[in-house]
Amino acid sequence: MRLLVLGGTEFAGRAVVEAALGRGWDVTVFHRGRHTPVAGVRSLHGDRTTPDGLAALAGSGGSWDAVVDTWSAAPSAVRDAARLLRGRAGRYVYVSSCSVYAWAPPAGYTEDAPLVEGASSDAGQRDYARDKLGGELAATEVFGADRSLLVRSGLLIGPYENIGRLPWWLTRIARGGPVLAPGPRDLPLQYVDVRDLAEWIMDGVERELSGPYNLMSERGHTTMGALLDACSKVTGGAADLRWTDPDVVLGAGIEPWTQLPVWVPPGSDLHAALHSADVSRAVGAGLRCRPVGETVADTWSWLREIGGTAPQRPDRPAVGLDPAVEAKVLGLDGGVPSTTS
């Protein structure tokens, strides 16, 4: 198989490249040159946001069985790339998001749920939900519904994460001391390890899948308790997880999802949207998700390999809770949580 990855040097794109190389595929990456690509690929440079930014791709003379695109800004960039590649690639795989559904999708929503309004394949950058849906529209309009695979990812974690959610928890728990653990412990979570997403995409290319798929683990694949316990285990067990009632967390003005990454209160619209999607279509098409302990351990190993500080996408806000706020909620003296076990 010959695969073109638009991007391919960070997080999801990098995982896709590694999965393809692991299958012996011939891989080309088109990127801006800001990060070193995985060894073994053909590398083309260009910036899709500039005039003639696709020149290197246009002049490459290459053709591919499939292209994977992870773009999350202006949909017009997806449109332009798709038009250029229409006669040179067999299938367009666009890594989208479950954010494309109209708010608030009910628990158990499928790929047929209503979508956000106002998205266009010709639009410039607007907001994340409409940008992602605009990218879907661009891929489908150019390649047709039968040659477009729309991967609506949920919470994405694992090695190479450049958003900061799992790395923040690992770093905070590794610091030790009392840790604000938002309850309940048995709160069901739904996510996908970036490597499982990548392998599913490779299978989808081989099987010539098309259309939209909610792509994340089945509901309740793990819990908040199991996730944080795994973080505690791999980082040495120096943390004291202080499980705190959701009403206490919210009453302190702490923002779910951003200040306490991954966590959203049970029974909320956020939980229905982020941790309660119906993924039966993807599971029926072969999705398999590894245990949470493996994802956590491998992410921790990667973090240590790169010096302990995860990369951060400049277009995404930093996540995490201020230590002083954490200490106040936990009722600790001195204003800052202890760093000893």
PEDAUR-V34350 format. One record per backbone hydrogen bond with DSSP energy under -0.5 kcal/mol. CO is the residue of the C=O (numbers start at 1). NH is the residue of the N-H. E is the energy in kcal/mol with one decimal. If there is no record, write none. Layout:
BEGIN
co: {CO	CO}
nh: {NH	NH}
e: {E	E}
END
This chain:
BEGIN
co: {1	1	2	2	3	4	4	5	5	6	6	10	10	11	12	13	14	15	16	17	18	19	20	20	21	25	26	27	28	29	29	30	31	38	42	44	46	47	50	52	54	55	57	64	66	67	68	69	74	74	75	75	76	77	78	79	80	81	82	83	85	85	88	91	91	92	92	93	93	94	94	96	97	98	100	106	109	110	114	120	123	127	128	129	130	131	132	133	134	135	136	137	138	139	140	144	145	147	148	148	149	149	150	150	151	151	152	153	155	155	157	158	160	162	164	165	166	167	168	169	170	171	172	173	177	179	179	180	181	184	185	187	189	189	191	192	193	193	194	195	196	197	198	199	200	201	202	203	204	204	205	211	213	213	214	215	218	222	223	224	225	226	227	228	229	230	231	232	233	238	239	240	240	241	242	244	245	245	246	247	248	249	249	250	254	255	255	256	257	258	260	260	261	263	265	268	269	270	271	272	276	277	279	280	281	282	283	291	291	292	293	294	295	296	297	298	299	300	301	302	303	304	308	313	322	323	324	325	326	327	327	328	332}
nh: {3	26	65	66	28	6	68	7	30	8	70	13	14	15	16	17	18	19	20	21	22	23	23	25	24	27	3	42	5	31	44	7	46	41	29	31	48	50	53	55	58	59	60	90	4	93	6	95	77	78	78	79	80	81	82	83	84	85	86	86	88	89	64	67	93	94	149	69	95	96	151	153	100	101	116	109	278	113	102	123	76	131	132	133	134	135	136	137	138	139	140	141	142	143	144	147	148	92	150	211	94	151	152	213	96	153	215	98	157	192	194	161	11	313	168	169	170	171	172	173	174	175	176	176	240	181	242	182	244	187	225	224	221	222	217	157	196	197	198	199	200	201	202	203	204	205	206	207	208	209	208	150	152	215	216	154	221	189	227	228	229	230	231	232	233	234	235	237	236	177	241	179	242	243	181	183	248	249	250	251	252	252	254	253	256	259	260	258	262	320	257	263	263	257	268	272	273	274	275	276	108	279	283	284	285	287	286	294	295	296	297	298	299	300	301	302	303	304	305	306	308	307	310	316	326	327	328	329	330	331	332	331	335}
e: {-0.5	-2.7	-2.0	-1.3	-2.7	-0.5	-2.7	-1.0	-2.4	-0.6	-1.0	-1.0	-1.9	-2.5	-2.2	-2.2	-2.6	-2.2	-2.4	-2.7	-2.1	-0.7	-0.9	-2.3	-1.7	-0.7	-3.0	-2.5	-2.8	-0.6	-3.0	-2.5	-1.9	-1.1	-3.0	-2.6	-0.6	-1.9	-2.0	-1.7	-2.9	-2.6	-0.9	-1.4	-2.2	-3.3	-2.8	-2.9	-1.6	-0.6	-0.7	-2.4	-2.5	-1.9	-2.9	-2.4	-2.0	-1.9	-1.0	-0.5	-1.9	-1.4	-3.2	-2.4	-0.6	-0.6	-2.6	-2.9	-0.6	-1.0	-2.6	-0.8	-1.5	-1.3	-2.7	-1.4	-2.7	-1.7	-2.4	-1.0	-1.9	-2.8	-2.6	-2.2	-2.3	-1.9	-2.0	-2.6	-2.3	-2.3	-2.5	-2.9	-1.9	-2.6	-1.8	-1.3	-0.7	-2.7	-0.5	-3.0	-2.7	-0.7	-0.9	-2.1	-2.0	-1.6	-2.8	-2.3	-0.5	-2.4	-2.8	-1.3	-0.7	-2.8	-1.7	-1.7	-2.5	-2.5	-2.9	-2.7	-2.2	-1.3	-0.5	-1.0	-2.8	-0.8	-3.3	-0.6	-2.8	-1.8	-2.8	-1.7	-0.7	-1.1	-3.5	-1.8	-0.9	-2.2	-2.1	-2.2	-2.1	-2.2	-2.2	-2.3	-2.5	-2.3	-2.3	-2.4	-0.6	-2.6	-0.8	-2.3	-2.5	-0.6	-0.7	-1.6	-1.6	-2.9	-2.3	-2.4	-2.5	-2.0	-1.9	-2.4	-2.4	-2.3	-1.6	-2.6	-1.0	-1.4	-0.7	-2.9	-0.5	-0.9	-2.2	-3.0	-0.8	-1.9	-2.8	-2.2	-1.1	-0.6	-1.5	-2.0	-0.6	-1.5	-1.2	-1.9	-0.6	-2.6	-1.2	-0.7	-1.2	-2.2	-1.4	-2.0	-2.3	-2.8	-2.3	-0.6	-3.4	-0.6	-2.6	-2.5	-1.0	-2.2	-1.8	-0.8	-1.6	-2.6	-2.4	-2.5	-2.0	-2.4	-2.3	-2.1	-2.5	-2.2	-1.9	-1.6	-3.3	-1.2	-0.6	-1.4	-2.2	-2.6	-2.1	-2.3	-2.0	-0.7	-2.4	-0.8	-0.8}
END
